[in-house]
Amino acid sequence: MPISPNQGSTAGGTAVTITGTNLTGTTAVHFGAASATGVTNVSPTQVTAVAPAATGVAAVTVTTPGGNSNPASFFYIGPPLVTTVSPVSGQFTGGNPVTITGLNLSSTTAVNFGANAGTITGVSDSEITVTVPRADSVGTVPITVVTASGTADGISYTYAANPTATSLDPTSGPISGGNTVTITGTFLSTTEQVVFGPDAVHAGGQIASFTIVSDTEIVAVAPPGAADAADIVIQSPGGNADMLSAYTYEAGPSI
């Protein structure tokens, strides 16, 4: 006698469909000692009902004029709780994985980022992994987790704009580094790292210390480098801003 779904909230209210034989004339459905509500005899092989509140595992039986059926198990699940999401931000285009932690998450059926559904890739009782959907706009959206025992929210995710870098001053400095370079652009307030190097876009480089002045300005301290043109890469949750061969390391004079 299958029950679908076979799990639901401890608060009750889960609508279930019970399939079996000789169900005509069903007069009651019991979840353990508790009676279900909304019992409807759909056909000789199907009954629908609404689970009462309970905890643990309930033995579900159907009562007809012919007697009581064999029991089938229904599993009560506590309400879900979500506590963290990591990372907490990412690109506007989505596509990156995040991990959500909490409790009673094993029956998760959907994870919504605002109005958009993420793609669930893994579920356990305490953790969900999900691929972030594309955003409708830049900004912070609530995350809602839907499970068989209810929904959970209270955490959020920020879609960051892709930064741009339009100019820097000065455009050159000594190979010893140490001079300050002002970078201007847009969406720079979420900058996580600034890198200088001859091929920083592809091969990494030297990480510079920096200070965020505003959303349109960063002041970085140039690290040491070889005498040559260097890329500057600004890294943020929204993506990277690349300035190719924008800064030149100058060798000092000698006589």
Secondary structure as GFF3:
##gff-version 3
##sequence-region A 1 255
A	DSSP	beta_strand	3	4	.	.	.	ID=ss1
A	DSSP	beta_strand	7	9	.	.	.	ID=ss2
A	DSSP	beta_strand	15	19	.	.	.	ID=ss3
A	DSSP	beta_strand	28	31	.	.	.	ID=ss4
A	DSSP	beta_strand	34	35	.	.	.	ID=ss5
A	DSSP	beta_strand	37	43	.	.	.	ID=ss6
A	DSSP	beta_strand	46	50	.	.	.	ID=ss7
A	DSSP	beta_strand	57	64	.	.	.	ID=ss8
A	DSSP	beta_strand	67	68	.	.	.	ID=ss9
A	DSSP	beta_strand	72	77	.	.	.	ID=ss10
A	DSSP	beta_strand	81	86	.	.	.	ID=ss11
A	DSSP	beta_strand	89	91	.	.	.	ID=ss12
A	DSSP	beta_strand	97	103	.	.	.	ID=ss13
A	DSSP	beta_strand	110	113	.	.	.	ID=ss14
A	DSSP	beta_strand	116	117	.	.	.	ID=ss15
A	DSSP	beta_strand	119	123	.	.	.	ID=ss16
A	DSSP	beta_strand	127	131	.	.	.	ID=ss17
A	DSSP	beta_strand	139	147	.	.	.	ID=ss18
A	DSSP	beta_strand	150	160	.	.	.	ID=ss19
A	DSSP	beta_strand	164	169	.	.	.	ID=ss20
A	DSSP	beta_strand	172	174	.	.	.	ID=ss21
A	DSSP	beta_strand	180	186	.	.	.	ID=ss22
A	DSSP	beta_strand	193	197	.	.	.	ID=ss23
A	DSSP	alpha_helix	200	203	.	.	.	ID=ss24
A	DSSP	beta_strand	206	214	.	.	.	ID=ss25
A	DSSP	beta_strand	217	221	.	.	.	ID=ss26
A	DSSP	beta_strand	229	236	.	.	.	ID=ss27
A	DSSP	beta_strand	239	250	.	.	.	ID=ss28
###
